[in-house]
């Protein structure tokens, strides 16, 4: 068994003599021990996804999981007669998880060996290891945020959303309207900072600078009247998307400096990035200030550059840069915009504070 302590994002369970005692196809009255049930619910509370790979009759096995009150904890169950390595790979691909963040538990050494042979990055555990999983570092995230604690529900909602979209007859904009999207931008609190830090760490394609702001630095900025630390959440009729964006804005008398904008790749198709930028542009216009945005080109954040350019940012020179406290870091560009009010997004409801009316900006 691997000694890799990289955090496991998803554990795939065998059923017979692993999750439950007994073999269901042999007519056993299979049961889940209370201690094993505690492992399932404990991993779920930590934001670790769980699935099933079992050589079994799908209807019979899923019905028993439902009777035992555990079916809801397992996403994308893979029950059938194929190779278990293929099942683990399908789960990882659908969740968009790297194989190195996947784990597999099975009572049969041959099944574990088959997974290790085809997917050497996947960590494998014997059934007798199950009760120790909650104590292992690879299953122990340091901090459990609001979003990570409900990660499974968020993924399940996304699967229902995707299924409806695939069968929807009509233009994409009509589908977006049907979702009843509500975006909320609000000033971060101390309790939300871990989610903010997590977003800056895991988001690269939709991070304008790639800069990571640590918890201590963000907490210091919360009490700085010249800075706004803002979080963005999104919900729709299927459920919450969770925290999907973070902004860091430094406000001066004649210029606002957007130091960081990061949004989740999960919501690109919903136009979230453009909606956030347009809101900030409108706020700057109402305050009568110029808007500058830091940006660093990378191979992965082309979508963010397109969003900035489409909103009217360019790299033209302007005198308003002189009031900023520090020059840009190497490879950081400062994009300039003389903002004009932007129309409200037609496909979502936006709830946000009025930055233009806020007091305490630096001169």
C-alpha contacts under 8 A as a table, 3 or more apart, distances in Angstrom:
res1	aa1	res2	aa2	distance
1	X	123	X	6.85
1	X	124	X	6.24
1	X	125	X	6.77
2	X	123	X	6.05
2	X	124	X	7.58
4	X	123	X	7.99
4	X	138	X	7.48
5	X	137	X	6.03
5	X	138	X	4.55
6	X	100	X	7.85
6	X	101	X	6.99
6	X	138	X	5.58
7	X	101	X	6.41
7	X	137	X	7.46
7	X	138	X	4.41
7	X	139	X	6.02
7	X	140	X	7.23
7	X	141	X	6.86
8	X	11	X	7.14
8	X	48	X	7.03
8	X	100	X	7.91
8	X	101	X	4.65
8	X	102	X	5.79
8	X	103	X	6.58
8	X	138	X	5.58
8	X	139	X	5.75
9	X	47	X	7.82
9	X	48	X	5.10
9	X	49	X	6.00
9	X	97	X	7.47
9	X	101	X	5.26
9	X	102	X	6.09
10	X	48	X	5.54
10	X	49	X	4.37
10	X	50	X	5.24
10	X	51	X	7.34
10	X	101	X	6.75
10	X	102	X	5.10
10	X	103	X	6.24
11	X	48	X	7.37
11	X	49	X	6.38
11	X	50	X	4.79
11	X	51	X	6.35
11	X	102	X	6.05
11	X	103	X	4.66
11	X	104	X	5.61
11	X	105	X	7.45
12	X	50	X	5.64
12	X	51	X	4.59
12	X	52	X	5.07
12	X	53	X	6.32
12	X	88	X	6.91
12	X	102	X	7.66
12	X	103	X	6.11
12	X	104	X	4.73
12	X	105	X	6.41
13	X	18	X	7.37
13	X	19	X	6.69
13	X	50	X	7.36
13	X	51	X	6.13
13	X	52	X	4.65
13	X	53	X	5.93
13	X	54	X	7.71
13	X	104	X	6.05
13	X	105	X	5.22
13	X	106	X	6.63
14	X	17	X	7.98
14	X	18	X	5.78
14	X	19	X	6.39
14	X	52	X	5.93
14	X	53	X	5.29
14	X	54	X	5.14
14	X	104	X	7.87
14	X	105	X	6.15
14	X	106	X	5.08
14	X	107	X	7.60
15	X	18	X	5.28
15	X	19	X	4.77
15	X	20	X	5.93
15	X	52	X	7.23
15	X	53	X	7.48
15	X	54	X	5.82
15	X	106	X	7.89
16	X	19	X	6.53
16	X	20	X	5.77
16	X	21	X	6.33
16	X	22	X	5.77
16	X	23	X	4.98
16	X	24	X	6.87
16	X	54	X	7.67
17	X	20	X	5.37
17	X	21	X	4.46
17	X	22	X	5.26
17	X	23	X	6.65
17	X	107	X	6.40
17	X	127	X	7.54
18	X	21	X	6.62
18	X	105	X	7.48
18	X	106	X	5.94
18	X	107	X	5.65
18	X	127	X	5.12
19	X	32	X	6.44
19	X	36	X	6.95
19	X	127	X	7.97
20	X	30	X	5.95
20	X	31	X	5.24
20	X	32	X	4.49
20	X	33	X	7.08
21	X	30	X	5.47
21	X	31	X	5.63
21	X	32	X	6.49
21	X	33	X	7.86
22	X	28	X	5.67
22	X	29	X	7.14
22	X	30	X	5.16
22	X	31	X	7.51
23	X	26	X	5.54
23	X	27	X	6.98
23	X	28	X	5.63
23	X	30	X	6.73
24	X	27	X	5.32
24	X	28	X	5.26
24	X	29	X	7.05
24	X	30	X	6.26
24	X	61	X	7.41
25	X	28	X	7.32
25	X	56	X	7.24
25	X	57	X	7.63
31	X	68	X	7.86
32	X	36	X	6.48
32	X	37	X	6.48
32	X	68	X	7.67
33	X	36	X	5.24
33	X	37	X	6.27
34	X	37	X	4.98
34	X	38	X	6.18
35	X	38	X	5.04
35	X	39	X	6.53
35	X	131	X	6.94
36	X	39	X	5.05
36	X	40	X	6.50
36	X	130	X	7.13
36	X	131	X	6.53
37	X	40	X	5.12
37	X	41	X	6.29
38	X	41	X	5.23
38	X	42	X	5.73
39	X	42	X	4.97
39	X	43	X	6.02
39	X	130	X	7.53
39	X	131	X	6.79
39	X	133	X	7.35
39	X	134	X	6.58
40	X	43	X	5.43
40	X	44	X	6.27
40	X	73	X	7.49
41	X	44	X	5.02
41	X	45	X	6.16
41	X	73	X	7.72
42	X	45	X	5.14
42	X	46	X	6.46
42	X	134	X	7.22
43	X	46	X	5.14
43	X	47	X	6.58
43	X	48	X	5.34
43	X	49	X	7.52
43	X	134	X	7.05
43	X	139	X	7.42
44	X	47	X	5.21
44	X	48	X	5.38
44	X	49	X	6.39
44	X	50	X	7.52
44	X	73	X	7.15
44	X	149	X	7.06
44	X	152	X	7.29
45	X	48	X	7.46
45	X	149	X	5.05
45	X	150	X	7.39
46	X	140	X	7.54
46	X	141	X	7.04
46	X	144	X	5.89
46	X	148	X	6.68
46	X	149	X	5.53
47	X	144	X	7.26
47	X	148	X	4.49
47	X	149	X	4.69
47	X	150	X	6.50
47	X	151	X	5.43
47	X	152	X	6.98
48	X	139	X	7.65
48	X	148	X	7.96
48	X	151	X	7.70
48	X	152	X	7.87
49	X	74	X	7.52
49	X	75	X	7.47
49	X	151	X	7.46
49	X	152	X	6.08
50	X	73	X	6.67
50	X	74	X	5.06
50	X	75	X	6.28
51	X	73	X	7.80
51	X	74	X	4.45
51	X	75	X	5.07
51	X	76	X	6.07
51	X	77	X	5.43
51	X	78	X	7.63
51	X	91	X	7.59
52	X	74	X	6.54
52	X	75	X	7.75
52	X	76	X	7.48
52	X	77	X	4.74
52	X	78	X	5.63
52	X	79	X	7.10
53	X	77	X	6.50
53	X	78	X	4.75
53	X	79	X	5.66
53	X	84	X	6.19
53	X	87	X	6.19
53	X	88	X	7.20
54	X	78	X	6.57
54	X	79	X	4.87
54	X	80	X	6.43
54	X	81	X	7.76
54	X	84	X	7.58
55	X	79	X	5.88
55	X	80	X	4.96
55	X	81	X	4.93
55	X	82	X	7.37
56	X	60	X	7.89
56	X	61	X	6.69
56	X	79	X	5.85
56	X	80	X	5.37
56	X	81	X	6.82
57	X	60	X	5.46
57	X	61	X	6.03
57	X	79	X	6.86
57	X	80	X	6.29
58	X	61	X	5.28
58	X	62	X	5.93
58	X	79	X	5.17
58	X	80	X	6.23
59	X	62	X	5.34
59	X	63	X	5.97
60	X	63	X	5.21
60	X	64	X	6.29
61	X	64	X	5.18
61	X	65	X	6.28
61	X	79	X	7.76
62	X	65	X	5.02
62	X	66	X	6.21
62	X	71	X	6.94
63	X	66	X	5.11
63	X	67	X	6.24
64	X	67	X	4.94
64	X	68	X	6.14
65	X	68	X	5.12
65	X	69	X	6.34
65	X	70	X	5.33
65	X	71	X	4.83
66	X	69	X	5.07
66	X	70	X	5.90
66	X	71	X	4.85
66	X	72	X	7.72
67	X	70	X	7.71
68	X	71	X	7.67
69	X	72	X	7.46
70	X	73	X	5.63
70	X	74	X	7.43
71	X	74	X	5.78
72	X	75	X	7.40
73	X	152	X	7.52
74	X	77	X	6.39
75	X	152	X	7.62
75	X	156	X	7.14
76	X	91	X	6.48
78	X	87	X	5.91
82	X	86	X	7.30
82	X	87	X	7.58
83	X	86	X	5.40
83	X	87	X	6.66
83	X	114	X	7.96
84	X	87	X	4.90
84	X	88	X	6.22
84	X	111	X	7.07
84	X	114	X	7.51
84	X	115	X	6.46
85	X	88	X	5.14
85	X	89	X	6.18
85	X	114	X	6.72
85	X	115	X	4.59
85	X	118	X	6.37
85	X	119	X	6.64
86	X	89	X	5.08
86	X	90	X	6.19
87	X	90	X	5.15
87	X	91	X	6.38
88	X	91	X	5.23
88	X	92	X	6.25
88	X	102	X	7.91
88	X	104	X	7.76
89	X	92	X	5.07
89	X	93	X	6.05
89	X	99	X	7.45
90	X	93	X	5.13
90	X	94	X	6.14
91	X	94	X	5.24
91	X	95	X	6.14
92	X	95	X	5.19
92	X	96	X	5.71
92	X	97	X	4.99
92	X	98	X	6.66
92	X	99	X	6.45
92	X	102	X	7.09
93	X	96	X	4.84
93	X	97	X	6.42
93	X	98	X	7.99
94	X	97	X	7.84
97	X	101	X	6.60
97	X	102	X	7.42
98	X	101	X	5.57
98	X	102	X	7.12
99	X	102	X	5.20
99	X	119	X	7.51
99	X	121	X	5.78
99	X	122	X	5.72
100	X	121	X	4.78
100	X	122	X	5.48
100	X	123	X	7.56
101	X	122	X	7.09
102	X	121	X	7.93
102	X	122	X	5.32
102	X	123	X	6.64
103	X	122	X	5.35
103	X	123	X	4.62
103	X	124	X	5.71
103	X	125	X	7.69
104	X	112	X	7.66
104	X	122	X	7.08
104	X	123	X	6.24
104	X	124	X	4.75
104	X	125	X	6.20
105	X	112	X	7.52
105	X	124	X	5.69
105	X	125	X	4.62
105	X	126	X	5.64
105	X	127	X	6.17
105	X	130	X	7.70
106	X	109	X	7.49
106	X	111	X	6.92
106	X	112	X	6.44
106	X	124	X	7.84
106	X	125	X	6.63
106	X	126	X	5.42
106	X	127	X	5.45
107	X	126	X	5.33
107	X	127	X	4.60
107	X	128	X	7.56
108	X	111	X	5.40
108	X	112	X	6.54
108	X	126	X	7.52
109	X	112	X	5.12
109	X	113	X	6.05
109	X	126	X	7.55
110	X	113	X	5.02
110	X	114	X	6.16
111	X	114	X	5.09
111	X	115	X	6.42
112	X	115	X	5.24
112	X	116	X	6.19
112	X	124	X	6.18
112	X	125	X	7.61
112	X	126	X	7.89
113	X	116	X	5.02
113	X	117	X	6.00
114	X	117	X	5.16
114	X	118	X	6.40
115	X	118	X	5.41
115	X	119	X	5.51
115	X	120	X	7.26
115	X	122	X	7.53
115	X	124	X	7.85
116	X	119	X	5.12
116	X	120	X	4.57
116	X	121	X	7.53
116	X	122	X	6.72
116	X	123	X	7.71
116	X	124	X	7.27
117	X	120	X	5.88
119	X	122	X	5.70
120	X	123	X	7.65
125	X	129	X	6.13
125	X	130	X	7.61
126	X	129	X	5.37
126	X	130	X	7.27
127	X	130	X	5.53
128	X	131	X	7.16
129	X	132	X	5.57
129	X	133	X	6.68
130	X	133	X	5.48
131	X	134	X	7.24
132	X	135	X	5.54
132	X	136	X	6.68
133	X	136	X	5.28
133	X	139	X	6.51
134	X	139	X	6.02
134	X	140	X	6.80
135	X	139	X	7.31
135	X	140	X	7.14
136	X	139	X	5.58
136	X	140	X	6.47
137	X	140	X	4.92
137	X	141	X	7.63
138	X	141	X	7.57
141	X	144	X	6.66
143	X	194	X	7.89
144	X	148	X	5.99
144	X	149	X	6.29
145	X	148	X	5.16
145	X	149	X	6.16
145	X	194	X	6.84
145	X	195	X	6.38
146	X	149	X	5.37
146	X	150	X	6.69
146	X	195	X	7.94
147	X	150	X	5.37
147	X	151	X	5.93
147	X	195	X	7.56
147	X	242	X	5.70
147	X	243	X	7.01
148	X	151	X	4.85
149	X	152	X	7.92
150	X	153	X	5.45
150	X	154	X	6.37
151	X	154	X	5.08
151	X	155	X	6.27
152	X	155	X	5.17
152	X	156	X	6.13
153	X	156	X	5.03
153	X	157	X	6.09
154	X	157	X	5.12
154	X	158	X	6.24
154	X	239	X	6.88
154	X	240	X	6.24
154	X	241	X	6.09
154	X	242	X	7.58
155	X	158	X	4.92
155	X	159	X	6.29
156	X	159	X	5.17
156	X	160	X	6.47
157	X	160	X	5.18
157	X	161	X	6.12
157	X	238	X	5.43
157	X	239	X	5.93
157	X	240	X	7.84
158	X	161	X	4.89
158	X	162	X	6.05
158	X	238	X	7.63
159	X	162	X	5.12
159	X	163	X	6.15
160	X	163	X	5.12
160	X	164	X	6.30
160	X	238	X	7.29
161	X	164	X	5.29
161	X	165	X	6.20
161	X	238	X	6.61
162	X	165	X	5.01
162	X	166	X	6.16
163	X	166	X	5.28
163	X	167	X	6.66
164	X	167	X	5.33
164	X	168	X	6.00
165	X	168	X	4.96
165	X	175	X	6.99
168	X	175	X	7.01
170	X	174	X	6.44
170	X	175	X	7.13
171	X	174	X	5.39
171	X	175	X	6.68
172	X	175	X	5.11
172	X	176	X	6.30
173	X	176	X	5.06
173	X	177	X	6.25
173	X	347	X	6.93
174	X	177	X	5.10
174	X	178	X	6.28
175	X	178	X	5.01
175	X	179	X	6.59
176	X	179	X	5.33
176	X	180	X	7.47
176	X	181	X	7.42
176	X	270	X	6.91
176	X	347	X	5.79
176	X	348	X	7.80
177	X	180	X	5.95
177	X	181	X	7.30
177	X	346	X	7.83
177	X	347	X	4.88
177	X	348	X	6.91
179	X	236	X	5.53
179	X	237	X	5.79
179	X	238	X	7.71
180	X	236	X	5.29
180	X	237	X	5.99
180	X	347	X	7.90
180	X	348	X	6.60
180	X	349	X	7.72
181	X	234	X	6.95
181	X	235	X	5.79
181	X	236	X	4.49
181	X	237	X	7.36
181	X	347	X	7.08
181	X	348	X	4.71
181	X	349	X	6.20
182	X	234	X	5.71
182	X	235	X	5.37
182	X	236	X	6.22
182	X	348	X	5.58
182	X	349	X	4.68
182	X	350	X	5.97
182	X	351	X	7.58
183	X	232	X	6.95
183	X	233	X	5.77
183	X	234	X	4.55
183	X	235	X	6.69
183	X	348	X	6.87
183	X	349	X	6.09
183	X	350	X	4.88
183	X	351	X	6.21
184	X	232	X	5.63
184	X	233	X	5.32
184	X	234	X	6.43
184	X	350	X	5.91
184	X	351	X	4.69
184	X	352	X	5.80
185	X	230	X	6.58
185	X	231	X	5.74
185	X	232	X	4.53
185	X	233	X	6.68
185	X	350	X	7.75
185	X	351	X	6.20
185	X	352	X	4.65
185	X	353	X	6.98
186	X	230	X	5.48
186	X	231	X	5.59
186	X	232	X	6.63
186	X	352	X	5.96
186	X	353	X	6.29
187	X	228	X	6.98
187	X	229	X	5.90
187	X	230	X	4.50
187	X	231	X	6.30
187	X	353	X	7.82
188	X	192	X	5.96
188	X	193	X	6.76
188	X	222	X	7.65
188	X	229	X	5.68
188	X	230	X	5.16
188	X	231	X	5.68
189	X	192	X	5.31
189	X	193	X	6.60
189	X	222	X	7.72
190	X	193	X	5.42
190	X	219	X	6.81
191	X	194	X	7.07
192	X	195	X	5.48
192	X	196	X	6.50
193	X	196	X	4.86
193	X	197	X	6.12
193	X	215	X	6.52
193	X	218	X	7.08
193	X	219	X	7.40
194	X	197	X	5.10
194	X	198	X	6.08
194	X	215	X	6.68
195	X	198	X	4.99
195	X	199	X	6.28
195	X	243	X	7.01
196	X	199	X	5.24
196	X	200	X	6.57
196	X	231	X	6.94
196	X	243	X	7.91
196	X	245	X	7.87
196	X	246	X	6.18
197	X	200	X	5.27
197	X	201	X	6.30
197	X	212	X	7.36
197	X	213	X	6.35
197	X	214	X	6.09
197	X	215	X	6.27
198	X	201	X	5.11
198	X	202	X	6.20
199	X	202	X	5.43
199	X	203	X	5.76
199	X	244	X	7.67
199	X	245	X	7.17
199	X	246	X	7.30
199	X	262	X	7.07
199	X	263	X	7.50
199	X	264	X	7.40
200	X	203	X	5.69
200	X	204	X	7.97
200	X	207	X	7.32
200	X	210	X	7.52
200	X	211	X	7.21
200	X	212	X	5.37
200	X	213	X	6.89
200	X	246	X	7.85
200	X	262	X	6.46
201	X	204	X	7.91
201	X	212	X	6.01
203	X	206	X	6.11
203	X	207	X	5.93
203	X	262	X	6.71
203	X	263	X	7.01
203	X	264	X	6.31
203	X	265	X	7.42
204	X	207	X	5.12
204	X	210	X	6.24
204	X	300	X	6.61
204	X	301	X	6.56
205	X	265	X	6.90
205	X	300	X	4.83
205	X	301	X	4.24
205	X	302	X	7.30
205	X	303	X	7.05
205	X	304	X	7.29
206	X	261	X	7.97
206	X	262	X	5.50
206	X	263	X	5.39
206	X	264	X	6.53
206	X	265	X	6.35
206	X	301	X	5.56
206	X	303	X	6.67
206	X	304	X	5.33
207	X	210	X	5.42
207	X	260	X	7.58
207	X	261	X	6.00
207	X	262	X	4.20
207	X	263	X	6.58
207	X	301	X	6.52
207	X	304	X	6.88
208	X	260	X	6.44
208	X	261	X	5.64
208	X	262	X	6.31
208	X	294	X	7.07
208	X	295	X	5.08
208	X	296	X	6.30
208	X	297	X	7.88
208	X	301	X	6.90
208	X	304	X	6.09
208	X	305	X	7.37
209	X	260	X	6.64
209	X	261	X	7.77
209	X	294	X	6.68
209	X	295	X	5.06
209	X	296	X	4.81
209	X	297	X	7.57
209	X	332	X	7.21
210	X	296	X	7.41
211	X	260	X	7.69
213	X	217	X	6.36
213	X	218	X	6.47
214	X	217	X	5.41
214	X	218	X	6.26
215	X	218	X	5.22
215	X	219	X	6.14
216	X	219	X	5.15
216	X	220	X	6.30
217	X	220	X	5.16
217	X	221	X	6.43
218	X	221	X	5.07
218	X	222	X	6.38
218	X	229	X	7.69
219	X	222	X	5.19
219	X	223	X	7.20
220	X	223	X	5.84
220	X	224	X	6.85
221	X	224	X	4.92
221	X	227	X	6.14
221	X	228	X	7.66
221	X	229	X	7.30
222	X	225	X	7.75
222	X	227	X	7.13
222	X	228	X	7.15
222	X	229	X	6.52
224	X	227	X	5.61
225	X	228	X	7.62
225	X	359	X	7.96
225	X	360	X	5.21
225	X	361	X	6.15
225	X	362	X	7.56
226	X	250	X	5.60
226	X	251	X	5.33
226	X	252	X	7.11
226	X	360	X	6.21
226	X	361	X	4.56
226	X	362	X	5.19
227	X	248	X	7.05
227	X	249	X	5.61
227	X	250	X	4.43
227	X	251	X	6.18
227	X	361	X	7.64
228	X	247	X	7.76
228	X	248	X	5.77
228	X	249	X	5.08
228	X	250	X	6.37
228	X	251	X	7.74
229	X	246	X	7.42
229	X	247	X	5.94
229	X	248	X	4.83
229	X	249	X	6.67
230	X	246	X	5.63
230	X	247	X	5.08
230	X	248	X	6.45
231	X	243	X	6.99
231	X	244	X	7.85
231	X	245	X	5.79
231	X	246	X	4.60
231	X	247	X	6.55
232	X	243	X	5.79
232	X	244	X	5.67
232	X	245	X	4.65
232	X	246	X	6.00
233	X	241	X	6.98
233	X	242	X	5.46
233	X	243	X	4.48
233	X	244	X	5.39
233	X	245	X	6.85
234	X	240	X	6.23
234	X	241	X	5.31
234	X	242	X	6.10
234	X	243	X	6.97
234	X	244	X	6.73
235	X	238	X	7.76
235	X	239	X	5.74
235	X	240	X	4.21
235	X	241	X	5.48
235	X	242	X	7.26
236	X	239	X	5.44
236	X	240	X	6.37
236	X	241	X	7.79
241	X	244	X	7.02
244	X	263	X	5.41
244	X	264	X	4.96
244	X	266	X	7.97
244	X	267	X	7.32
245	X	261	X	7.32
245	X	262	X	5.50
245	X	263	X	4.10
245	X	264	X	6.25
246	X	260	X	7.51
246	X	261	X	5.84
246	X	262	X	5.46
246	X	263	X	6.57
247	X	258	X	7.35
247	X	259	X	7.66
247	X	260	X	5.42
247	X	261	X	4.70
247	X	262	X	6.79
248	X	258	X	6.03
248	X	259	X	5.50
248	X	260	X	5.01
248	X	261	X	6.77
249	X	256	X	6.70
249	X	257	X	5.54
249	X	258	X	4.53
249	X	259	X	5.82
249	X	260	X	7.24
250	X	256	X	5.81
250	X	257	X	5.02
250	X	258	X	6.52
250	X	259	X	7.20
250	X	361	X	8.00
251	X	255	X	6.51
251	X	256	X	4.52
251	X	257	X	6.29
251	X	361	X	5.18
251	X	362	X	6.17
252	X	255	X	5.18
252	X	256	X	5.73
252	X	257	X	7.81
252	X	323	X	7.35
252	X	324	X	7.71
252	X	361	X	5.53
252	X	362	X	4.67
252	X	363	X	5.17
253	X	256	X	7.94
253	X	289	X	7.43
253	X	361	X	6.57
253	X	362	X	6.19
253	X	363	X	4.68
254	X	288	X	7.47
254	X	289	X	4.80
254	X	290	X	6.28
254	X	320	X	7.07
254	X	363	X	7.89
255	X	289	X	5.00
255	X	290	X	4.58
255	X	291	X	5.67
255	X	292	X	7.19
255	X	320	X	6.35
255	X	321	X	7.66
255	X	323	X	7.65
256	X	284	X	7.26
256	X	289	X	6.71
256	X	290	X	6.26
256	X	291	X	4.95
256	X	292	X	6.20
257	X	291	X	6.11
257	X	292	X	4.88
257	X	293	X	5.90
257	X	294	X	7.72
257	X	324	X	7.77
258	X	261	X	7.25
258	X	291	X	7.36
258	X	292	X	5.95
258	X	293	X	4.53
258	X	294	X	6.29
259	X	293	X	6.18
259	X	294	X	5.40
260	X	293	X	7.83
260	X	294	X	6.96
263	X	267	X	7.83
263	X	272	X	7.79
263	X	273	X	6.54
264	X	267	X	5.99
264	X	268	X	7.27
265	X	268	X	5.43
266	X	269	X	7.65
267	X	270	X	5.26
267	X	271	X	6.98
267	X	272	X	6.03
268	X	271	X	5.54
268	X	272	X	6.05
268	X	273	X	6.73
269	X	272	X	7.67
271	X	274	X	5.53
271	X	275	X	6.25
272	X	275	X	5.08
272	X	276	X	6.22
273	X	276	X	5.27
273	X	277	X	6.28
273	X	304	X	7.79
273	X	307	X	6.86
274	X	277	X	5.18
274	X	278	X	5.96
274	X	307	X	5.97
274	X	311	X	7.40
275	X	278	X	5.17
275	X	279	X	6.16
275	X	344	X	7.89
275	X	345	X	6.25
276	X	279	X	5.21
276	X	280	X	6.42
277	X	280	X	5.17
277	X	281	X	6.10
277	X	307	X	7.99
277	X	308	X	7.57
277	X	311	X	7.17
278	X	281	X	4.96
278	X	282	X	6.11
278	X	311	X	6.86
278	X	342	X	5.74
278	X	343	X	7.77
278	X	344	X	7.94
279	X	282	X	5.14
279	X	283	X	6.26
279	X	342	X	7.22
279	X	344	X	7.77
280	X	283	X	5.01
280	X	284	X	6.19
281	X	284	X	5.19
281	X	285	X	6.21
281	X	291	X	7.39
281	X	339	X	5.54
281	X	340	X	6.83
281	X	341	X	6.64
281	X	342	X	6.93
282	X	285	X	5.05
282	X	286	X	6.30
282	X	339	X	6.99
282	X	340	X	6.49
282	X	341	X	4.44
282	X	342	X	5.54
283	X	286	X	5.19
283	X	287	X	6.29
283	X	341	X	7.82
283	X	354	X	6.91
283	X	355	X	6.19
283	X	356	X	5.61
284	X	287	X	5.01
284	X	288	X	6.11
284	X	289	X	5.50
284	X	290	X	6.79
284	X	291	X	6.60
284	X	339	X	6.48
284	X	356	X	6.64
285	X	288	X	5.01
285	X	289	X	6.31
285	X	290	X	7.77
285	X	338	X	7.87
285	X	339	X	5.20
285	X	340	X	5.49
285	X	341	X	5.83
286	X	289	X	7.95
286	X	341	X	7.54
286	X	356	X	6.15
287	X	356	X	4.68
287	X	357	X	7.54
289	X	338	X	7.59
289	X	339	X	7.81
290	X	320	X	7.04
290	X	336	X	7.65
290	X	337	X	6.21
290	X	338	X	5.09
290	X	339	X	6.55
291	X	336	X	6.18
291	X	337	X	5.20
291	X	338	X	6.32
291	X	339	X	6.76
292	X	321	X	7.94
292	X	334	X	6.16
292	X	335	X	5.52
292	X	336	X	4.76
292	X	337	X	6.21
293	X	334	X	5.46
293	X	335	X	5.08
293	X	336	X	6.68
294	X	328	X	7.66
294	X	332	X	6.23
294	X	333	X	5.67
294	X	334	X	4.67
294	X	335	X	6.32
295	X	305	X	7.76
295	X	332	X	5.48
295	X	333	X	5.13
295	X	334	X	6.26
295	X	335	X	7.04
296	X	331	X	5.94
296	X	332	X	4.66
296	X	333	X	6.00
297	X	301	X	6.73
297	X	302	X	7.34
297	X	305	X	7.63
297	X	331	X	7.78
297	X	332	X	7.87
298	X	301	X	5.64
298	X	302	X	7.20
299	X	302	X	6.86
300	X	303	X	7.94
301	X	304	X	5.37
301	X	305	X	6.68
302	X	305	X	5.13
302	X	306	X	6.32
303	X	306	X	5.11
303	X	307	X	6.31
304	X	307	X	5.05
304	X	308	X	6.34
305	X	308	X	5.14
305	X	309	X	6.15
306	X	309	X	5.15
306	X	310	X	5.92
307	X	310	X	5.19
307	X	311	X	6.27
308	X	311	X	5.23
308	X	312	X	6.66
308	X	313	X	5.56
309	X	312	X	5.22
309	X	313	X	4.95
309	X	314	X	6.36
310	X	313	X	7.33
312	X	337	X	6.32
312	X	339	X	7.90
313	X	335	X	5.60
313	X	336	X	5.36
313	X	337	X	4.93
314	X	335	X	5.08
314	X	336	X	5.42
314	X	337	X	6.77
315	X	333	X	7.46
315	X	334	X	6.56
315	X	335	X	4.66
315	X	336	X	5.79
316	X	335	X	7.31
316	X	336	X	6.36
317	X	336	X	7.39
318	X	321	X	6.44
318	X	336	X	7.42
319	X	322	X	6.14
320	X	323	X	6.48
321	X	324	X	5.85
324	X	327	X	7.37
328	X	332	X	5.75
328	X	333	X	7.02
328	X	334	X	7.28
329	X	332	X	5.44
344	X	350	X	7.89
345	X	348	X	5.96
345	X	349	X	7.46
345	X	350	X	7.81
346	X	349	X	7.96
354	X	357	X	5.65
354	X	358	X	6.82
355	X	358	X	5.12
358	X	361	X	7.69
